[in-house]
Amino acid sequence: MIKKSFISVISHEEKEKEKNRGSVAFQILSLTNRIRKLSSHLELHRKDYLSQRGLRKILGKRQRMLSYLSKNNRIRYKELINQLDIRESKTR
């Protein structure tokens, strides 16, 4: 695993706000970083079932946090989705 390929998704201004680690947005950012690390780990180790289980748990937690954020702060939710490039925009 190459650690340099993991670009920190936390913006510089969020790093300055060390006291804001409990916010939903910060938690989603850190979960997304963990998801990306686990995904690359699982590309190398396909039969690591415990890591697969951990990945599913983290994905579920992030999904619940994103739904909470979308209900409470729609603007911040859209900014976060665009920043992290998590979900595709729905076109009708």
N, C-alpha and C positions, 0 to 999 in steps of 0.2 A: 504494500500500500504506500502510495506517495502522499505525504501530508501536505505538500504544496498545492496539490490539485484541489484541496478543500479551501475555497475562498470563503472567508468569514462573511456570512450574510448579514451580520450585525453592522449597521451603518456607524460611522464615526460619531455622530451626535448621540446615538444610543449608548455607545461605550462610555461617553462622558457622564451619562446619567446612571451611575452605578447604583444609586438608591432605587431605581425604577425596575429592578429585576423581577418584582412580583407582578408586573403588569401583564395582561393577557398577550399583548403584542410581543413583548420580550420573550415570553414563554413559547409562543408559536415560532419565533425566530430560532430559539435554541433547539426546539424539537425538530424543526426542519433541518438544521445542521446535523443533528444526530441521525435523522432518517437518511440523509445523503451519505453519511459515513457508513451506516449499516448496509445500505444498498450496494455500495462499492465493495464492502466486505463479502456480501453474499454473492457477488459476481465471481469472486475467487473461490469461495467455499460454499458450493451449492447445497451440500447436505448438512449444513449447520442448522439443525432444526430449532435449537434454542434461540439462536439469533433471529430466525424467521418469526418465532413467537414474539420475541421482544419487539421486532419491527412492527408486527401487527398491533401490538398494544400501544406503541408510540403513535402509529397512524390513527388509531381510534381516539386517543387522547387529543391529538391535534385537530381531528375532525370535530370533536365536541367543543373545543375551544374556538375554532373558526365559526361554528354555528352560533355560539354565544356572542362572539364579537359581531357577527353579521346582524344579530337581533338588536344589540345595544348601540353599536357605533358603526353604521353602514359606511360612512366615509373612510374611516380608518381601516375598515375591512377591505375595501376596494384598493386602497393605497398599498396595504400589506400584500394582497394577492398579486398586484402588479409588480411590486418590488421583489417578491420571492419567486415569481413566475410559477406559481403552484397550479392554478386551475386555468383552463382555457375559457376564454370569454364566450358566452352563449350568444349565437347569432340566430335570429329567427327570420 
